[in-house]
């Protein structure tokens, strides 16, 4: 079977609606307002990535930002992949692409994210990321469930770094095309 190739690049505001849909359809992410995804694509495109299908439609995304208090640290806010594209290494490929892009710009030393205890797939995703990058992983509680005003699990903070070398590509991610289809401004 020939796998479709996804192109990885910075999102544009035109991707906001697709990102909102992908988050909603994931059934595991907290879905933000559609407006917030538009803002994210405008204000944090340089620290985010979308995967596009053959027609140019966003089929996966990872959003992130640089922590103001720790300028070399990228926080991954959300990562999601359309159901029919899962299990092929796309999420890991997006993280590797984003890390490589930001490291080449001299703005990335570490990565942080939060994960609920029950989200086994995300735990594995970020542990594999750390392994590919030869980085240490520190885990600690960040937000206990009691701090959330709604029914929300506790969130564990993952600190990954330092990111000292390029990733060792996984076999699943070798089908990804990481060229930029648009020039970054």
C-alpha positions in Angstrom: 0.0 0.0 0.0 1.3 3.5 -0.9 1.0 5.9 1.9 -0.2 9.4 1.2 2.5 12.0 1.9 1.8 14.9 4.3 3.5 18.2 4.0 4.5 19.9 7.2 4.6 23.7 7.5 3.6 26.7 9.6 -0.2 27.2 9.8 -2.0 30.2 8.4 -5.2 31.8 9.6 -7.0 29.8 6.9 -6.1 26.7 8.9 -7.9 27.8 12.0 -11.2 26.2 11.1 -9.6 22.9 10.2 -7.6 22.9 13.5 -10.8 23.5 15.5 -12.5 20.6 13.6 -9.5 18.2 14.2 -9.5 19.1 17.9 -13.2 18.6 18.2 -13.2 15.3 16.3 -10.3 14.0 18.4 -12.8 13.5 21.3 -9.9 13.8 23.8 -8.7 17.4 23.5 -10.2 20.3 25.3 -11.7 22.2 22.4 -11.0 25.9 22.5 -13.2 28.4 20.7 -12.9 28.6 16.9 -11.7 32.2 17.4 -8.8 31.0 19.5 -7.5 28.7 16.7 -7.6 31.7 14.3 -5.6 33.8 16.8 -3.2 30.9 17.3 -2.6 30.7 13.6 -1.9 34.4 13.4 0.1 34.9 16.6 1.9 31.6 17.2 2.3 30.2 13.7 6.1 30.2 14.0 5.9 27.8 17.0 3.2 25.6 15.5 2.9 23.2 12.6 0.2 21.7 10.4 0.3 18.6 8.3 -1.5 18.9 4.9 -2.8 16.2 2.7 -2.4 15.9 -1.0 -5.1 18.6 -1.6 -3.5 21.0 0.9 -6.1 20.5 3.7 -4.8 20.4 7.2 -5.2 16.9 8.6 -3.1 17.3 11.8 -1.6 20.1 13.9 0.6 20.9 16.8 0.4 24.2 18.6 3.0 25.6 20.8 4.5 28.8 22.2 7.8 29.9 23.7 7.5 30.4 27.5 8.1 34.0 28.3 10.0 33.1 31.6 12.1 30.5 29.8 12.9 31.7 26.3 14.5 28.5 25.1 11.5 26.4 26.1 8.7 25.4 23.7 5.4 24.5 25.3 3.3 22.2 23.2 -0.3 23.2 23.8 -2.2 20.8 21.7 -1.4 18.1 19.2 -4.0 16.2 17.1 -4.2 14.0 14.1 -7.3 13.1 12.0 -8.5 9.6 12.9 -7.8 8.2 9.4 -4.1 9.4 9.6 -3.3 8.1 13.1 -0.8 5.3 13.7 1.7 6.4 11.1 4.1 8.5 13.0 2.6 11.8 12.0 2.3 13.3 15.5 6.0 12.4 16.2 7.0 13.7 12.8 5.3 17.1 13.5 7.1 17.4 16.8 10.5 16.5 15.2 9.8 19.0 12.4 8.9 21.8 14.8 11.9 21.1 17.0 14.3 21.0 14.1 12.8 24.3 12.7 13.0 26.1 16.0 16.5 24.8 16.8 17.7 26.0 13.4 16.5 29.5 14.3 18.4 29.2 17.7 15.3 29.5 19.8 14.8 26.0 21.2 16.7 24.1 23.9 13.8 22.3 25.7 10.3 21.2 25.2 7.5 21.1 27.8 3.9 19.8 27.7 1.3 18.7 30.1 -0.5 15.3 29.9 -3.3 13.8 32.0 -2.4 10.5 33.6 -4.9 8.5 31.5 -3.6 9.7 28.2 -1.2 6.8 27.4 -0.8 7.7 23.8 0.6 11.1 24.6 2.9 9.7 27.3 4.4 7.4 24.7 4.6 10.1 22.0 6.6 12.4 24.2 8.8 9.7 25.7 9.6 8.6 22.1 10.3 12.2 21.1 12.8 12.5 24.0 14.5 9.2 23.0 14.9 10.3 19.4 16.4 13.6 20.5 18.7 12.0 23.1 17.1 14.1 25.8 16.2 13.6 29.4 12.6 13.6 30.7 11.5 15.0 34.0 7.9 14.5 35.1 6.1 16.2 37.9 2.6 17.2 38.9 1.6 20.6 37.6 -2.1 21.2 37.9 -4.0 18.9 40.3 -7.7 18.2 39.4 -8.9 20.4 42.3 -7.7 23.5 40.5 -9.9 23.0 37.5 -13.5 24.5 37.7 -14.9 21.6 35.7 -14.3 17.8 35.7 -10.7 17.7 34.5 -8.0 15.2 35.3 -4.7 16.3 36.9 -2.0 17.3 34.5 1.6 16.2 34.7 4.3 18.4 33.4 6.9 16.8 31.1 10.2 18.7 30.7 12.3 17.3 27.9 15.8 18.5 27.3 18.3 19.6 26.6 17.7 18.9 22.9 21.3 18.3 21.9 21.1 16.6 18.5 18.8 16.1 15.6 16.2 13.4 15.9 16.8 9.8 14.9 14.0 9.3 12.4 11.5 6.6 13.1 10.5 4.3 10.2 6.9 5.4 10.4 7.9 9.1 10.0 10.0 8.6 6.9 7.0 9.2 4.6 6.6 12.8 5.7 7.6 15.6 3.4 9.0 18.4 5.6 9.7 20.9 2.9 8.0 24.2 3.4 5.4 24.7 0.6 5.3 28.4 1.5 8.1 30.6 2.5 8.1 31.6 6.1 8.0 35.3 6.7 
